[in-house]
Amino acid sequence: MIIPGGIRTTRTTLGDRPALHVEPDSNPRPATILYFHGGGWVAGSPKTALSLTGHLVAKTGFRSYSLDYRLAPEHPLPAAIDDALNAYRALLDSGRDPSAIAFAGDSAGGGLTVTTCLAARDAGLPLPAAIVAFSPSLDATGSGESMDTKAGIDPIFTREYLQETIAPLYLAGQDPHQPMASPALCADPTGLPPMLLQAGTN
């Protein structure tokens, strides 16, 4: 994982959770990326996502906070969403304009970009300007058509792996057919900000 030059990192806290502040070495632009790392809800950290956050900061000139949210199985759903929402509240409480905040994340963290927006909307908070999610986890049911059409192509994210390993750890017996577990199937996206959702062909 290549970390670009021209950035600096500082350990901090955001909403009572550790976070990594990533910013340009000079002349940052007046906007903030709140980043959620991937790792299937059970692994990963701001450090493992630093290549992604670093490149986003280097390319946009925006500052970023990468959140070290709680992980399953010790902290199943909705702990990560609660941590992400608290981090967003902390940004708002510090005076950040929501129209200058974007949520970004990969894999499980990509799912958090959407579920945190849903939680913010339900809490009556102003929503961020945009969502950017790389291969986001948005369906804990594993019922998507690509689970069949891509079977045998992706060696890791098979239906069996998701349903027998990840889902039990993250859901801890909860129904996957709920908005905060499977927003692609069960959530009402009304009022959410513009979203860029990316997924690879494999």
ZADO-1210 file (C-alpha; in nm, 4 decimals, padded with zeros to 6 digits):
<atoms>
<atom x="00.0000" y="00.0000" z="00.0000" code="MET" pos="1"/>
<atom x="00.1641" y="00.3207" z="-00.1201" code="ILE" pos="2"/>
<atom x="00.1288" y="00.6269" z="00.1013" code="ILE" pos="3"/>
<atom x="00.1738" y="00.9489" z="-00.0956" code="PRO" pos="4"/>
<atom x="00.4070" y="01.2290" z="-00.0004" code="GLY" pos="5"/>
<atom x="00.2941" y="01.5776" z="00.0865" code="GLY" pos="6"/>
<atom x="00.0765" y="01.4770" z="00.3806" code="ILE" pos="7"/>
<atom x="00.1177" y="01.4690" z="00.7554" code="ARG" pos="8"/>
<atom x="-00.0618" y="01.2604" z="01.0144" code="THR" pos="9"/>
<atom x="-00.1497" y="01.3271" z="01.3770" code="THR" pos="10"/>
<atom x="-00.3157" y="01.0989" z="01.6290" code="ARG" pos="11"/>
<atom x="-00.6215" y="01.2553" z="01.7855" code="THR" pos="12"/>
<atom x="-00.9662" y="01.1692" z="01.9189" code="THR" pos="13"/>
<atom x="-01.3039" y="01.2319" z="01.7643" code="LEU" pos="14"/>
<atom x="-01.6248" y="01.1614" z="01.9489" code="GLY" pos="15"/>
<atom x="-01.4345" y="00.9777" z="02.2262" code="ASP" pos="16"/>
<atom x="-01.2695" y="00.7399" z="01.9784" code="ARG" pos="17"/>
<atom x="-00.9115" y="00.7430" z="01.8511" code="PRO" pos="18"/>
<atom x="-00.8707" y="00.8901" z="01.5053" code="ALA" pos="19"/>
<atom x="-00.5940" y="00.9744" z="01.2628" code="LEU" pos="20"/>
<atom x="-00.5913" y="01.3329" z="01.1345" code="HIS" pos="21"/>
<atom x="-00.4474" y="01.3362" z="00.7823" code="VAL" pos="22"/>
<atom x="-00.3871" y="01.6700" z="00.6159" code="GLU" pos="23"/>
<atom x="-00.1849" y="01.8289" z="00.3370" code="PRO" pos="24"/>
<atom x="00.1583" y="01.9608" z="00.4283" code="ASP" pos="25"/>
<atom x="00.0533" y="02.3058" z="00.3089" code="SER" pos="26"/>
<atom x="-00.2464" y="02.5068" z="00.1922" code="ASN" pos="27"/>
<atom x="-00.5331" y="02.2748" z="00.2914" code="PRO" pos="28"/>
<atom x="-00.8658" y="02.3492" z="00.1268" code="ARG" pos="29"/>
<atom x="-01.1627" y="02.4286" z="00.3547" code="PRO" pos="30"/>
<atom x="-01.3363" y="02.0897" z="00.3610" code="ALA" pos="31"/>
<atom x="-01.3197" y="01.7708" z="00.5669" code="THR" pos="32"/>
<atom x="-01.3378" y="01.4018" z="00.4789" code="ILE" pos="33"/>
<atom x="-01.4625" y="01.1740" z="00.7566" code="LEU" pos="34"/>
<atom x="-01.3139" y="00.8361" z="00.6623" code="TYR" pos="35"/>
<atom x="-01.4208" y="00.4885" z="00.7759" code="PHE" pos="36"/>
<atom x="-01.1740" y="00.2045" z="00.7174" code="HIS" pos="37"/>
<atom x="-01.2570" y="-00.1407" z="00.5855" code="GLY" pos="38"/>
<atom x="-01.1947" y="-00.4773" z="00.7449" code="GLY" pos="39"/>
<atom x="-01.5242" y="-00.6642" z="00.7501" code="GLY" pos="40"/>
<atom x="-01.6306" y="-00.4990" z="01.0783" code="TRP" pos="41"/>
<atom x="-01.3753" y="-00.7180" z="01.2605" code="VAL" pos="42"/>
<atom x="-01.0330" y="-00.5867" z="01.1545" code="ALA" pos="43"/>
<atom x="-00.8527" y="-00.2833" z="01.0177" code="GLY" pos="44"/>
<atom x="-00.7686" y="00.0609" z="01.1495" code="SER" pos="45"/>
<atom x="-00.6914" y="00.4115" z="01.0305" code="PRO" pos="46"/>
<atom x="-00.3354" y="00.2880" z="00.9793" code="LYS" pos="47"/>
<atom x="-00.4371" y="00.0114" z="00.7387" code="THR" pos="48"/>
<atom x="-00.6458" y="00.2661" z="00.5440" code="ALA" pos="49"/>
<atom x="-00.3737" y="00.5306" z="00.5291" code="LEU" pos="50"/>
<atom x="-00.2965" y="00.4682" z="00.1625" code="SER" pos="51"/>
<atom x="-00.6593" y="00.5442" z="00.0740" code="LEU" pos="52"/>
<atom x="-00.6997" y="00.8434" z="00.3039" code="THR" pos="53"/>
<atom x="-00.3573" y="00.9729" z="00.2105" code="GLY" pos="54"/>
<atom x="-00.4383" y="00.9670" z="-00.1602" code="HIS" pos="55"/>
<atom x="-00.7776" y="01.1319" z="-00.1025" code="LEU" pos="56"/>
<atom x="-00.6084" y="01.4109" z="00.0954" code="VAL" pos="57"/>
<atom x="-00.3264" y="01.4489" z="-00.1579" code="ALA" pos="58"/>
<atom x="-00.5660" y="01.4622" z="-00.4547" code="LYS" pos="59"/>
<atom x="-00.8322" y="01.6898" z="-00.3029" code="THR" pos="60"/>
<atom x="-00.6328" y="01.9085" z="-00.0660" code="GLY" pos="61"/>
<atom x="-00.8958" y="01.8408" z="00.2022" code="PHE" pos="62"/>
<atom x="-00.8246" y="01.7427" z="00.5606" code="ARG" pos="63"/>
<atom x="-00.9382" y="01.3985" z="00.6728" code="SER" pos="64"/>
<atom x="-01.0223" y="01.2295" z="00.9998" code="TYR" pos="65"/>
<atom x="-00.9962" y="00.8514" z="00.9836" code="SER" pos="66"/>
<atom x="-01.1948" y="00.6965" z="01.2679" code="LEU" pos="67"/>
<atom x="-01.0850" y="00.3988" z="01.4768" code="ASP" pos="68"/>
<atom x="-01.4371" y="00.2699" z="01.5441" code="TYR" pos="69"/>
<atom x="-01.5090" y="-00.0297" z="01.7667" code="ARG" pos="70"/>
<atom x="-01.4926" y="-00.3744" z="01.6061" code="LEU" pos="71"/>
<atom x="-01.6889" y="-00.6976" z="01.6304" code="ALA" pos="72"/>
<atom x="-01.7174" y="-00.9530" z="01.7765" code="PRO" pos="73"/>
<atom x="-01.6577" y="-00.7638" z="02.1019" code="GLU" pos="74"/>
<atom x="-01.8654" y="-00.4729" z="01.9724" code="HIS" pos="75"/>
<atom x="-02.1288" y="-00.5898" z="01.7217" code="PRO" pos="76"/>
<atom x="-02.3890" y="-00.3827" z="01.5371" code="LEU" pos="77"/>
<atom x="-02.4630" y="-00.0948" z="01.6067" code="PRO" pos="78"/>
<atom x="-02.1387" y="-00.0037" z="01.7900" code="ALA" pos="79"/>
<atom x="-01.9504" y="00.1060" z="01.4765" code="ALA" pos="80"/>
<atom x="-02.2454" y="00.3175" z="01.3612" code="ILE" pos="81"/>
<atom x="-02.2737" y="00.4775" z="01.7053" code="ASP" pos="82"/>
<atom x="-01.9023" y="00.5639" z="01.7000" code="ASP" pos="83"/>
<atom x="-01.9264" y="00.7068" z="01.3490" code="ALA" pos="84"/>
<atom x="-02.2295" y="00.9168" z="01.4394" code="LEU" pos="85"/>
<atom x="-02.0556" y="01.0483" z="01.7519" code="ASN" pos="86"/>
<atom x="-01.7530" y="01.1414" z="01.5407" code="ALA" pos="87"/>
<atom x="-01.9750" y="01.3303" z="01.2980" code="TYR" pos="88"/>
<atom x="-02.1456" y="01.5083" z="01.5887" code="ARG" pos="89"/>
<atom x="-01.8019" y="01.6085" z="01.7177" code="ALA" pos="90"/>
<atom x="-01.7176" y="01.7654" z="01.3828" code="LEU" pos="91"/>
<atom x="-02.0452" y="01.9560" z="01.3809" code="LEU" pos="92"/>
<atom x="-01.9980" y="02.0640" z="01.7429" code="ASP" pos="93"/>
<atom x="-01.6528" y="02.1983" z="01.6555" code="SER" pos="94"/>
<atom x="-01.8147" y="02.4341" z="01.4067" code="GLY" pos="95"/>
<atom x="-01.7559" y="02.2415" z="01.0847" code="ARG" pos="96"/>
<atom x="-02.0116" y="02.3233" z="00.8182" code="ASP" pos="97"/>
<atom x="-02.1895" y="02.0020" z="00.7096" code="PRO" pos="98"/>
<atom x="-02.1900" y="02.1318" z="00.3521" code="SER" pos="99"/>
<atom x="-01.8098" y="02.1065" z="00.3640" code="ALA" pos="100"/>
<atom x="-01.7967" y="01.7505" z="00.5032" code="ILE" pos="101"/>
<atom x="-01.7913" y="01.4312" z="00.2974" code="ALA" pos="102"/>
<atom x="-01.8112" y="01.0755" z="00.4266" code="PHE" pos="103"/>
<atom x="-01.5786" y="00.8249" z="00.2594" code="ALA" pos="104"/>
<atom x="-01.4918" y="00.4635" z="00.3275" code="GLY" pos="105"/>
<atom x="-01.4064" y="00.1245" z="00.1861" code="ASP" pos="106"/>
<atom x="-01.5741" y="-00.2146" z="00.2280" code="SER" pos="107"/>
<atom x="-01.7293" y="-00.2252" z="00.5761" code="ALA" pos="108"/>
<atom x="-01.6339" y="00.1405" z="00.6129" code="GLY" pos="109"/>
<atom x="-01.8101" y="00.2093" z="00.2854" code="GLY" pos="110"/>
<atom x="-02.1205" y="00.0642" z="00.4430" code="GLY" pos="111"/>
<atom x="-02.0696" y="00.2967" z="00.7383" code="LEU" pos="112"/>
<atom x="-02.0807" y="00.5995" z="00.5090" code="THR" pos="113"/>
<atom x="-02.4422" y="00.5143" z="00.4288" code="VAL" pos="114"/>
<atom x="-02.5602" y="00.3839" z="00.7665" code="THR" pos="115"/>
<atom x="-02.4053" y="00.6812" z="00.9482" code="THR" pos="116"/>
<atom x="-02.5955" y="00.9135" z="00.7154" code="CYS" pos="117"/>
<atom x="-02.9140" y="00.7218" z="00.7897" code="LEU" pos="118"/>
<atom x="-02.8460" y="00.7520" z="01.1633" code="ALA" pos="119"/>
<atom x="-02.7707" y="01.1234" z="01.1297" code="ALA" pos="120"/>
<atom x="-03.0932" y="01.1784" z="00.9361" code="ARG" pos="121"/>
<atom x="-03.2936" y="00.9839" z="01.1958" code="ASP" pos="122"/>
<atom x="-03.1333" y="01.1934" z="01.4715" code="ALA" pos="123"/>
<atom x="-03.2338" y="01.5166" z="01.2981" code="GLY" pos="124"/>
<atom x="-02.8769" y="01.6226" z="01.2218" code="LEU" pos="125"/>
<atom x="-02.7810" y="01.8111" z="00.9074" code="PRO" pos="126"/>
<atom x="-02.6342" y="01.5707" z="00.6546" code="LEU" pos="127"/>
<atom x="-02.2898" y="01.5891" z="00.4955" code="PRO" pos="128"/>
<atom x="-02.2451" y="01.7128" z="00.1414" code="ALA" pos="129"/>
<atom x="-02.1555" y="01.3795" z="-00.0168" code="ALA" pos="130"/>
<atom x="-02.0786" y="01.0101" z="00.0255" code="ILE" pos="131"/>
<atom x="-01.7925" y="00.8278" z="-00.1496" code="VAL" pos="132"/>
<atom x="-01.7782" y="00.4519" z="-00.0924" code="ALA" pos="133"/>
<atom x="-01.5350" y="00.2004" z="-00.2412" code="PHE" pos="134"/>
<atom x="-01.6821" y="-00.1515" z="-00.2702" code="SER" pos="135"/>
<atom x="-01.9187" y="-00.0760" z="00.0182" code="PRO" pos="136"/>
<atom x="-02.0763" y="-00.3476" z="00.2295" code="SER" pos="137"/>
<atom x="-02.4464" y="-00.2681" z="00.1974" code="LEU" pos="138"/>
<atom x="-02.6127" y="-00.6109" z="00.2092" code="ASP" pos="139"/>
<atom x="-02.5607" y="-00.8362" z="00.5108" code="ALA" pos="140"/>
<atom x="-02.8095" y="-01.0860" z="00.3686" code="THR" pos="141"/>
<atom x="-02.5720" y="-01.1927" z="00.0916" code="GLY" pos="142"/>
<atom x="-02.8674" y="-01.2087" z="-00.1459" code="SER" pos="143"/>
<atom x="-02.7317" y="-00.9932" z="-00.4285" code="GLY" pos="144"/>
<atom x="-02.7246" y="-01.1389" z="-00.7778" code="GLU" pos="145"/>
<atom x="-02.3477" y="-01.0868" z="-00.8075" code="SER" pos="146"/>
<atom x="-02.2956" y="-01.3404" z="-00.5275" code="MET" pos="147"/>
<atom x="-02.3973" y="-01.5964" z="-00.7909" code="ASP" pos="148"/>
<atom x="-02.2712" y="-01.4369" z="-01.1115" code="THR" pos="149"/>
<atom x="-01.9245" y="-01.3766" z="-00.9593" code="LYS" pos="150"/>
<atom x="-01.9047" y="-01.7049" z="-00.7674" code="ALA" pos="151"/>
<atom x="-01.5580" y="-01.8529" z="-00.8172" code="GLY" pos="152"/>
<atom x="-01.4061" y="-01.5202" z="-00.9267" code="ILE" pos="153"/>
<atom x="-01.3623" y="-01.3551" z="-00.5868" code="ASP" pos="154"/>
<atom x="-01.1741" y="-01.6038" z="-00.3657" code="PRO" pos="155"/>
<atom x="-01.2605" y="-01.4313" z="-00.0373" code="ILE" pos="156"/>
<atom x="-01.5998" y="-01.2639" z="-00.0436" code="PHE" pos="157"/>
<atom x="-01.8159" y="-01.5632" z="-00.1122" code="THR" pos="158"/>
<atom x="-02.1704" y="-01.5983" z="00.0142" code="ARG" pos="159"/>
<atom x="-02.0525" y="-01.8731" z="00.2500" code="GLU" pos="160"/>
<atom x="-01.7745" y="-01.6600" z="00.3982" code="TYR" pos="161"/>
<atom x="-02.0035" y="-01.3632" z="00.4523" code="LEU" pos="162"/>
<atom x="-02.2899" y="-01.5658" z="00.5985" code="GLN" pos="163"/>
<atom x="-02.0815" y="-01.8073" z="00.8079" code="GLU" pos="164"/>
<atom x="-01.8026" y="-01.5787" z="00.9280" code="THR" pos="165"/>
<atom x="-01.8569" y="-01.2048" z="00.8941" code="ILE" pos="166"/>
<atom x="-02.2325" y="-01.1810" z="00.9476" code="ALA" pos="167"/>
<atom x="-02.2410" y="-01.3862" z="01.2705" code="PRO" pos="168"/>
<atom x="-01.9572" y="-01.1822" z="01.4210" code="LEU" pos="169"/>
<atom x="-02.0972" y="-00.8432" z="01.3233" code="TYR" pos="170"/>
<atom x="-02.4676" y="-00.9121" z="01.3631" code="LEU" pos="171"/>
<atom x="-02.4385" y="-01.1312" z="01.6749" code="ALA" pos="172"/>
<atom x="-02.7714" y="-01.2969" z="01.6026" code="GLY" pos="173"/>
<atom x="-02.9529" y="-00.9858" z="01.4825" code="GLN" pos="174"/>
<atom x="-03.1710" y="-00.9939" z="01.1725" code="ASP" pos="175"/>
<atom x="-02.9722" y="-00.8952" z="00.8606" code="PRO" pos="176"/>
<atom x="-03.2969" y="-00.7678" z="00.7045" code="HIS" pos="177"/>
<atom x="-03.2830" y="-00.4264" z="00.8717" code="GLN" pos="178"/>
<atom x="-03.1782" y="-00.0844" z="00.7416" code="PRO" pos="179"/>
<atom x="-02.8587" y="-00.0569" z="00.9451" code="MET" pos="180"/>
<atom x="-02.7377" y="-00.4030" z="00.8378" code="ALA" pos="181"/>
<atom x="-02.8547" y="-00.4101" z="00.4758" code="SER" pos="182"/>
<atom x="-02.9257" y="-00.0525" z="00.3673" code="PRO" pos="183"/>
<atom x="-02.9183" y="-00.1414" z="-00.0026" code="ALA" pos="184"/>
<atom x="-03.2241" y="-00.3612" z="00.0504" code="LEU" pos="185"/>
<atom x="-03.4014" y="-00.2281" z="00.3567" code="CYS" pos="186"/>
<atom x="-03.3298" y="00.1439" z="00.3994" code="ALA" pos="187"/>
<atom x="-03.5170" y="00.4425" z="00.2626" code="ASP" pos="188"/>
<atom x="-03.2528" y="00.6673" z="00.1017" code="PRO" pos="189"/>
<atom x="-03.4818" y="00.9720" z="00.0899" code="THR" pos="190"/>
<atom x="-03.2911" y="01.2887" z="00.1643" code="GLY" pos="191"/>
<atom x="-02.9434" y="01.1356" z="00.1631" code="LEU" pos="192"/>
<atom x="-02.6695" y="01.3383" z="-00.0064" code="PRO" pos="193"/>
<atom x="-02.5253" y="01.2555" z="-00.3493" code="PRO" pos="194"/>
<atom x="-02.3373" y="00.9239" z="-00.3461" code="MET" pos="195"/>
<atom x="-02.0505" y="00.7863" z="-00.5516" code="LEU" pos="196"/>
<atom x="-02.0488" y="00.4080" z="-00.5035" code="LEU" pos="197"/>
<atom x="-01.7682" y="00.2186" z="-00.6752" code="GLN" pos="198"/>
<atom x="-01.7202" y="-00.1546" z="-00.7186" code="ALA" pos="199"/>
<atom x="-01.4734" y="-00.3596" z="-00.9212" code="GLY" pos="200"/>
<atom x="-01.5878" y="-00.5971" z="-01.1933" code="THR" pos="201"/>
<atom x="-01.4480" y="-00.8906" z="-00.9960" code="ASN" pos="202"/>
</atoms>
